[in-house]
Amino acid sequence: MPGAYEQAGVKVEAGYELIERIKSHTARTARPGAGQIGGFGGLFDLSSLGYQQPVLVSGTDGVGTKLMVAKAAGKHDTIGIDCVAMCVNDIIAQGAEPLFFLDYIACGRNDPVLLEQVVKGVADGCVQAGAALVGGETAEMPDMYQPDEYDLAGFTVGVVEKERIIDGSAIRPGDVLVGLPSSGAHSNGFSLIRKALFEQGGLNPGDRPKELGGPTLAEELLTPTRIYVSALKPLFEQGLLHGVAHITGGGFVEKVPRILPAGTAAEFRVDSWTVPPIFDMIERYGQVDHMEMYNIFNMGIGMVLVVDPDKLDALQTALNQEHEDFYLIGQVVEDRGERVVLTRGD
């Protein structure tokens, strides 16, 4: 019968409208090698980039229940940046240059105006990362999602010269640990964040806690995840890094050992950088053990860089030239039974 799909809950015309709305956003992400969007598959001409022994590096991730904060606040234009960041920050940790990105949106009802805002954020993130948005998928599934619900995930591919892959194998005791600041909670631990602040703390997204010094709680929590491509690219070009760890879910305790060779450990001085106040609020309202916070959140450090002490001056100069803040947060030591050691300077 005519209109059968719409009677089943799927409005095809809304999908067509969304495609028209997002064309200008995808166009902003064009880069050398990327094909035109609109085919059944996204094209990328790797031969145009001049790599001698290219190794592709891929990553995929989502935004998690940070989406629920976006929904509560009615703000959807930055959550796409988070999706891009969570993917590209993983692949640049191995020295890769992000090439392209694809997104996947599942929703209960295709609202072209709202979803355009989501894709705008994805495009903004791709511009920051230097990656082309070469395709995506919007799936309207009314039997799986409520009409005002959606989920967002992404996938990225990057490339690195084989001899320049950063895998941590060069890390040695005595190497220095350098931290690049996060922009806040990024996109991890939001199930605990929501429970601690909204359920246990009784706070609302529109509240302006004095601890935050001005912004609403929603504004703080929806601050987009930092994309570290521009900060790390000069360091890759100069060969300054022995290892990079992207600090996401699992915090320092789970993420840093991924890059440590056998026989080594990472010793952090947790009082050597400024912890954003949002983490103090989560700890207090959620009654979370202080040291456990470092096993869940980034605690203000989004990337941990491992550098030979002889190259530390060059690293600092390169970061200063990029106007990048950083902290000296620890060192690599011999493994004495704990892969990650958290200490204080007192």
Salt bridges, closest charged atoms under 4 A:
GLU17 OE2 - ARG21 NE 2.97
GLU20 OE2 - LYS23 NZ 3.02
ASP77 OD1 - LYS75 NZ 2.83
ASP82 OD1 - LYS66 NZ 2.81
ASP90 OD1 - HIS246 ND1 2.75
GLU97 OE2 - ARG31 NH1 3.15
GLU116 OE1 - ARG21 NH1 2.76
GLU116 OE2 - HIS25 NE2 3.21
ASP124 OD1 - ARG28 NH2 2.96
ASP124 OD2 - LYS120 NZ 2.76
ASP148 OD2 - LYS71 NZ 3.36
ASP175 OD2 - HIS242 ND1 2.78
GLU211 OE2 - ARG284 NH2 2.39
GLU219 OE1 - ARG208 NH1 4.00
GLU254 OE1 - LYS255 NZ 3.12
GLU254 OE2 - ARG258 NE 3.35
ASP271 OD1 - ARG269 NE 3.49
GLU283 OE1 - HIS290 ND1 2.96
GLU324 OE1 - ARG226 NH2 2.93
ASP335 OD2 - ARG339 NE 3.79
